[in-house]
Each structure stands twice: as structure tokens, then as C-alpha cells.
Amino acid sequence: MLLSTDDSLDTPETVSTLRVEKVKGSHLFKIMGYSLQRNIERGKFLESATFSVAGYDWSITYYPNGNLKALDDYTSLFIYLKTEAQLVKAQPSFTFLDQDGNPLSEKRTTDVFNFSSVEKRTSDYGFLSFVKRSTFESVLKDDCLLIRCTVTVFKDFPVEVEPAFPLRVPPPDVHQLSLLLEAGYGADVIFEVNGVTFNAHKCILALKSQVFRAQFFGPLKEKSDTIIKIEDMDAQVFKSLLHFIYSQTIPEFEEINGSEKKHNMAQHLLVAADRYDLERLKIICQNILYNSIDRSNVVGLLSLAEMHNCIHLKTACLKFLACPEILGDLVATKELKMLS
């Protein structure tokens, strides 16, 4: 759908995004000479070294004879948040291993637990009755017990406000000047673009474009009254450029049949708008190009946006490329080289 280029001042719908990422890390707590530790009194624990996951410090606390609230013959196992933090969302799991790395017992939770070392929330999570000692102590090798704790932390990133399309198009500030262009009354400059001539008015062009102002009235202004030749632009594009300067509209787009032709015209007109410093026209072209972003043109549009300082169009292209499936397709093609 082609975005409207009318004069409405309505604010477009805005978009905000809350991004959540999972960061997973593991720690292996190795207890050598396990039999010498197993007889410590009930409620006493062995603690691992501090390890870090997702920027937070943690430790494992293991009760060989269980926490005071544990069932008889059961061990207790917890993970403890050591970093001072208001709220950390995490999902822990625990596995007992023998010295060869073979699992002896494992427990995990499907719930995300809220850790906190402040206020009245809890800073640890685990199992009061993790596993019976009798189920694993007889099969330990070399009197060694390994406890692996895996922590998945869910990190919330700040809400991002994304540039909303369509961008707000400033209202036109001239009226009826297009009639003057069509009639050619008082024209004082002639442009020749690939064999096609256009009559125009220096004052109007200078009023709307700093580039034309410098060309006609600046220190390096044209010294003669000869025809100004423009070699590197299509005549239809220059005609649309002139029409926009006089009327602040581009009805030519409505007359183009086919979305591909409209897309190509918008690209060429954006380049021309940047060349002659016509910011409003650049915004209109960005809105049109935004609606046609797809796998076949996103790399080219990203390059175009980068070259001509179109921040919003560049952001839209990068967001489109952020899809793993699309990026994967581009990796298999030579187009990806254009992104480097």
C-alpha cells in the first residue's frame, strides 16, 4: 500500500518495543573427598565459589544432610543470588554427576523465579529435598561428587521507541506556483536534461533549494545565460523535481503503473532530492520506499539510505534484516558483501 503524501498534520501511530533476551550459563561445583563432608550436621552447607551469569554473581549451596526442613535422608540444594539487585528473573536447574560426568540425578523447573537481594523477596531458590543420599552415594567414583547448576537469566532491555512510518510530512508552503511553471511566464533559466529542455525561474528555485541559490546567486554563480545542462539525471526525474519545487506535490507517482516502476522512480527522486537539498521530498520518497522493502531490494535500499543520510529508512532496512531467516538467505548470496 502506497503511503499518503497529503498535507495532513496528524501524528502517525508510534511503536515501542520491549526486548527480552535469555542468557544461559553453567557452573560445576566439584566436591572431592565427599565422604569426609557428608557427615556435617543437618542444616550446615557447603558453598561453591562465586560465578557470574548475565552480569550477576551466584553461588551454589549444598546441604549433605539436608536443610532443617528437609525430609530424612534427603540432601538440599539451592542457588543463591549474591549481587545486590532489585529483581532478577532466572530459571535454574541442577544435576548430580559422577566423576566421569554421568548424571546421577537431575531437577529443573519450568517456572521463572524472581530473585532479589533487597526488599522482602527471596535471594535463593532450590530444593529442600533434592535427592536421597542412598540413591547416589554408593555409586560415586573416587569419592567425588560433581554438581552442575545451569542458570538461564531473562534480561529485559529498555523500551525502545521506533521511528514510525509514515513519517510526518511537513505541509506545503507554496500554492498555485505549478501553473507558473506550466505556462512558463517570466522564465529566466533553461535546463537541458538528456535532450529535454525545461523552463524555470531562478528566484523560485533559489527560494526552495540552497543548492540552486548558490548556483544562481552565490559567489560561484553561473557566469553566462546559456542553457544549464544536466547530464547525470533522467529527464522524467528532473521534471518531477521541478514540479515538486513549484507545487510541493508529486502527482507523477499516481500516474506510474506498476509498483516496481514506482519504487525505481522513488529511488531516483530521492537521490535528486538529496542532491538539491529538498528534505521534504526526501521524506516522501522514504515513505514510498519503506512500503516496498522486501528480500530482493533491502540490501540496495540500505546502501541508498546510508549514502544519502536517510536515517529512518536505514533503521527500517536494518530491522527487516534482523529476521534470522532473511539474514540467512542473504548469507548464501553475494549481496551480503554490500553490507560490509
N, C-alpha and C positions, 0 to 999 in steps of 0.2 A: 504494500500500500504506500502510495506517494504521500509524504508528509506535506501538510498545507503550508503555503508561503504567503498566506493572507496577513493582514495587518493586526490581527488580534493580539491584545496585550495579556491575555490570560496566562497565568503561570502554569507551565506543564507539570504533569504528575512527577513527583520526585520518588527516588528509590533509595532505600537504605538496606544494608546487608550486614547480618551478624554471622561471623565466620567462626566455626568451631573445628579445631583440629585435635587429632589423637596423637599423643607422644608416648611411646612404649619403651620401657627399659627393664632390665633384669639384674638381680644381684644374687650371687651364690655365697651362702654362709656355710663355711666348712668347719665342722666340729671334729677335731682329731682327739683320740682317746675318749670316745663318747662314754664308755662305761665309768670313767672317773668323774663325769659330770652328772650322770643320770640320777644320782642319789642325793642331790641337793634338796633341801626341804621344799615342801609344797608352797607355791606362791613365789618362789625365787626363780629368776630367769637369767638366761644367757643372751647377751645383746651383740649383734653384728656391728661391724664398722659402719660409719655413715656413708651412704651412697646417694647419688643425685639422679633424678629423673625429671625432665621438663623444667629444670631450674629450681627444683625443690629438693631439700635434703630429707632422707628417710633412714630408718634402721629397722632391723628385724628383731623382735623379742621372742625367745623360745623358752617355754616352761617345761623342762623334762618331766616333772611330776605334776604338771597341771597348775593352772591358776586356782586360787582359793575356791572359785565357784565351779571348777571343772568336775566332771564325773570321775569316779575312781578308775585308775589305770589309764587315764587319758592324758595326753600331752596337750598343751595350749600353745597357740601360735598367733602372733599379731604383727602388723606393720605399723610403724609409728612415724607421724609427721614431725620433723624436728625444726623445720623452718617456721618462723613466725608468720602466719598468714591468716587472713580473714576467712577465706573459703577456697578449698582446692577439691575439685571433682576428680575422683580417681576410682579405678576398678582393679583390685588386687587379686592375685591368685598365688597359691603355694603348692610346692611339690617336694616330697621327700625323695632323695636319690641315694643309692649306694655308691661306693667309691668308683664303680665302673660307669656311673651315670644312668643306671637303670632305675626307673621310677618305682618307688615303694608305696607311695600314697599321694593323692592329689586332691585339692579342693579349690574351687573357683566360684565366683559369684557373678551373676548376670546383671546385678544392680550396680549403679554408680553411686558410690558413697561420698558424702560430703565431709571432708576433713577440715578441721580448723583448730588452730592453737590459741585462739582468743575467744572471747565471749564464753558462752556455756556449751559450745559444741564440743564433740569429742575429737581428739587428735590421733586416735588409733583405731584400727579395725582388724578383726581376725576371728579366730575360732576358739571358744573356751574349751571345747572337747574336739580336738582336731583328729587324732587317731590314737588307738590303743597302743601302748608301748609293746605289748606282747605280739602285735602283728608285724612289727618290723625289726625289733632289736635282735631277734635270733638269726636274721639273715644279713645283718651288716657285715661288710668285709673290712678286715683290718681295723675294726673298732672305729670306723669313720662314718659320720652321717653328713650328708650334704642337703642343705635346704635352699631351694631356689624360689625366690619371690619375684614375680613379674608384676609390674605396675603400669597400668595404662592411665595416663592423665589426660583429661579433656580440657583443653585451653580455649577460653572464649577471647576472641580478639575484638578490639573496639569496633563499635558500629561504624560502618563507612557509608557516607552519603555519596552516591554515584551520580555522575552527570546525567541528567535526564534528557532524553530525546522525545519530541523535537526540542531543540534549543530555542530559546526565546528570540524571535526575530524582531529587531527594532523597527518601529513604524517608518514608512516613507516620509521624507521631509520635503518632497517637491511634488508638484501637481501640474498636469497638462503640458509639461515640457516635451513629452513624447511627440505631441503634434508639431512642435517647432522642429524637432529632428526630422520627422517625416516630410514636412514641407520644405525644409532647407532654407527658410528665411534667415538672412543675415549670417549664413555660414562663413567662417573665415579660416577654415583649415580643411584640408583634404587628406584622407588616409587611403593608401593603396595596399590591400591585403590579398596577396596571391592573385593579382589581376583584377580584383574587385575594388571599386572606389567608394568611399563614404564621406559625405559632407558633415561637418560638425562645427561646434562653437567652442573656441578656446576657453572662454570665461566659464562656461558651464562645466567643461571637463576639468578645468583647474579647481573649480569650486568643490567638486566631488572627489578628486584624486590628487594627493600630494605629488604623485609621480608626474602627472600631466602639468601640475602647477610649476614644478621645477623645469619641466621640458619647455614650457611656453614663456614663463616669466622669471625663471631663476637665473643665476649667474651663467649657467651653461645652456641658456635657451637657444632654440633653433635660430640661426642667423639669416635664413632665407625663407621665402614664401613658397618654396617648391612643395610638391606633394611629399608627405611623410610616408615612407614605405615600411611596412612591417612584414618581414619575411617568414618568421617562425611562428605563425598563428594561422589557424583556419579562418576563412572569411566568415563562415557562419558563427563561429565563436566570437569574433570581434563584433559582428553585428549584434549579437545578444549582449555583449558587454556594453556597447553604446546604448542600446535600448534600456538596459538596467540603469545606467547613469542618469538618463533623462526621466525615466518613469519609476525607478525603484521596483520594477517587476520584470519577470522573465516569462511572458506568455508562450515563448517558443517551446518550452518544455511540454506544454499541453498539446502541442501540435506534433510532437515526435511520437511515432508509432514504434512500440517495442521497448520493453524495459532495458534491454541491453544497449540500445542506442541512447536512451535517456541516461543510463549510467555512464556511458562514454562521454556524452556531452557534458554531464556534471563534472567529470574529472577535468576535462579541458578548460571548462569555465572556471573551475576552482584555481587552476594554475594561472589563468589570466587575471582573476580577481586578486590573487596574491601578488602578481607582478605589478598591478596598478594600485595596490593598497586599498582595496574595496572590501572592508571587513564584513559588512552586512551580506554581500554576495557570497563571501566565503562560508558564512554560517548557513545560508540557504543551500549551498552545494553540499555541505557536510550532512545536512538533514536528509537530502536526497540519497547520498551515497550510503548513509547509515542503513537505510531500508533495503539496500541491495547487497549487503555483506553476505558472502557465502564462501564455501571451501575454495572455489575457483579463483576468487579475487581478493581474499582477505590479505594475502601477503603483499600484493600490489598496492592495495589501499593503505596498508600500514606504512609502506615505503613512501607513498604520496603524502600521507599525513605527517610523517617525520620530516620530509623535505620542505613542506610548506607550513610547518608550525601549526598544525591543526590538532590541538591538544585533545579535544573531545572525541574526534574521530579516531585518533590514535588509541585512546582509552577503550573505545568500543571494540576496535580490532583486537587489542590485547585480551579483552575479556572473552571474545569469541574464540581466540586461540588457546585460552586457558582450559578448554574442554579437552581432556586426555585423548579422546577418540579422534578429534580433529587434529590435534598436535601429532598424534601417532601417524596419521595419514601423511602429514607434511614431512615427517622424518624420512619416510620412504621415497620422497621426491627431491629433486634438486632445488625446489622452491625454497626450502628451508634455509639455504645459504643466504638468501636475501635478508633474513632476519639478523644475521651476524654483523 
